[in-house]
Amino acid sequence: MELDNLNQQATAIAQELIALAGLEPGQILVAGCSTSEVKGAKIGTAGSDQVAAAILEGLMNACREKGLFLAIQCCEHLNRALVVEKELLSRYPLEPVSVVPVPHAGGALAAQAMKCFRQPVVVETIQAHAGIDIGSTLIGMHLKRVAVPLRLTEKYLGQAYVTAAKTRPKLIGGARAIYEMPVR
């Protein structure tokens, strides 16, 4: 598996999602990834630090160039907690938890984020503005309501299927709803 190619694919996927979602600086992009699935294996069976490093670098580059915060979802063994930069805690009401993700309890991508982020912290939950799910890792719980699926040009990263979503405010009221007070 060509690591440079995975890096380029991850960058392209993230850049397309960011553009389609219209993300603005300071917003959050959540990513979940099974490096096993990227390699063509069953989720949780063949994690790879090298694959994680290539993908994480691509995601970080795309987020950095747009001023976005990246949240990396851990695996089910850590209840899908997330690795984020400490700076995010001052911008959003998040509370850190005490755990250190490692490849077999947290996943390869989360373990890599702990090594590569400047000041990594782990939080239990987040409400991201958009997300990338690489290999069916189920990131939906970490998206703001309402999630809107996006169809990306690249449908796979390596061998893993990629799903992406943006979010929008809830639409309430219907056709008869009034959104401004009538003038008296």
C-alpha positions in Angstrom: 0.0 0.0 0.0 1.5 3.3 -1.1 1.6 5.6 1.9 2.1 8.8 -0.2 -1.0 7.9 -2.2 -3.0 7.5 1.0 -1.8 10.9 2.2 -2.8 12.5 -1.0 -6.2 10.8 -1.0 -6.9 11.8 2.6 -5.9 15.4 1.7 -8.2 15.5 -1.4 -11.1 13.9 0.5 -10.8 16.4 3.3 -10.4 19.4 1.0 -13.5 18.4 -1.0 -15.6 17.9 2.1 -14.4 21.3 3.5 -15.4 23.0 0.2 -18.8 21.2 -0.1 -19.7 21.9 3.5 -18.6 25.5 3.3 -16.7 25.2 6.6 -15.3 28.4 8.1 -12.2 28.9 10.2 -12.7 27.8 13.8 -15.2 25.1 13.0 -14.7 21.4 13.7 -14.2 18.5 11.4 -14.5 15.0 13.0 -12.8 12.0 11.4 -13.1 8.4 12.2 -10.9 5.8 10.5 -10.3 2.1 10.5 -6.7 1.6 9.2 -7.6 -2.1 9.0 -10.4 -1.3 6.5 -8.0 1.0 4.6 -5.7 -2.0 4.2 -8.6 -4.2 3.1 -9.0 -6.1 6.3 -11.9 -6.4 8.8 -12.3 -3.4 11.1 -10.2 -3.8 14.3 -8.0 -6.6 13.0 -5.0 -5.1 11.2 -4.4 -1.6 12.4 -1.3 0.2 11.1 0.7 3.1 12.6 2.2 3.9 9.1 -1.2 4.1 7.4 -2.6 6.2 10.3 0.4 8.6 10.0 -0.1 9.1 6.3 -3.9 9.7 6.6 -3.5 11.9 9.7 -1.0 14.1 7.9 -3.4 14.6 5.0 -6.3 15.4 7.2 -4.2 17.8 9.3 -2.9 19.6 6.3 -6.4 20.2 4.8 -7.7 21.4 8.1 -4.7 23.6 8.8 -5.0 25.4 5.5 -8.6 26.4 6.3 -8.1 27.1 10.0 -10.3 24.2 11.2 -10.1 22.1 14.3 -9.6 18.4 13.7 -11.2 15.9 16.1 -10.1 12.3 15.7 -12.5 9.6 17.0 -11.2 6.7 19.0 -12.5 3.2 18.5 -15.3 1.6 20.5 -13.0 0.4 23.3 -12.7 4.0 24.4 -16.4 4.7 23.7 -15.6 6.7 20.6 -14.0 9.5 22.6 -12.0 12.0 20.6 -8.5 13.4 20.4 -8.4 17.2 19.9 -6.0 20.1 20.3 -6.2 21.6 23.8 -6.8 25.0 22.1 -10.3 23.7 21.2 -11.3 23.6 24.9 -11.2 27.4 25.1 -13.4 27.8 22.0 -16.1 25.2 22.8 -17.6 23.9 26.0 -15.7 20.6 26.2 -14.4 18.7 29.2 -11.2 16.6 29.0 -11.2 13.0 30.2 -8.3 10.9 31.4 -7.2 8.3 28.9 -4.4 7.8 26.4 -5.5 6.1 23.2 -3.1 3.4 21.9 -3.5 1.3 18.8 -5.4 -1.6 20.5 -7.5 0.6 22.7 -8.4 3.8 20.8 -7.3 2.9 17.3 -4.2 3.6 15.2 -5.4 7.0 14.0 -6.3 8.3 17.5 -2.9 7.0 18.9 -1.2 8.8 16.0 -3.1 12.0 16.8 -1.8 11.8 20.4 1.7 11.8 19.0 1.3 14.4 16.3 -1.1 17.1 17.8 0.8 19.9 19.5 -1.2 19.6 22.8 -3.5 16.6 22.5 -6.4 16.1 24.9 -9.2 13.6 24.9 -12.8 14.5 25.2 -15.8 12.3 25.5 -18.1 13.9 23.0 -18.2 16.8 20.5 -20.7 18.4 18.1 -18.7 18.8 14.9 -19.8 20.9 11.8 -18.8 18.1 9.4 -17.3 14.7 9.3 -15.4 12.0 7.4 -16.0 8.3 8.2 -13.4 6.1 6.7 -14.3 2.4 7.0 -17.7 2.6 8.7 -16.5 3.8 12.1 -19.8 5.5 12.9 -19.0 9.2 13.6 -22.6 10.3 13.5 -22.9 10.7 17.3 -20.3 13.5 17.0 -22.0 15.6 14.4 -24.3 18.6 15.1 -27.9 18.2 14.2 -28.9 18.0 11.3 -26.4 15.9 9.4 -26.6 16.1 5.6 -24.8 13.4 3.6 -22.4 14.6 1.0 -21.4 12.6 -2.1 -17.6 12.9 -2.6 -15.7 12.2 -5.8 -13.4 9.8 -3.9 -15.6 7.0 -2.5 -12.7 5.0 -1.1 -9.5 5.7 0.8 -7.4 2.7 0.2 -9.9 -0.1 0.4 -12.1 1.6 3.0 -15.5 3.1 2.0 -15.7 6.8 2.8 -18.8 8.5 4.0 -19.0 12.3 4.6 -21.5 14.7 6.0 -22.0 18.4 6.7 -24.5 19.8 9.2 -27.1 22.6 9.0 -29.4 24.3 11.5 -32.7 22.6 12.2 -35.6 23.7 9.9 -38.7 24.1 12.0 -42.2 25.3 11.4 -43.0 24.5 7.8 -44.7 26.7 5.1 -46.9 28.6 7.6 -44.0 29.5 10.0 -43.3 33.1 10.6 -39.7 34.1 11.3 -40.0 37.8 12.0 -42.3 39.6 14.4 -45.2 41.4 12.5 -45.0 45.2 12.6 -47.8 46.7 14.8 
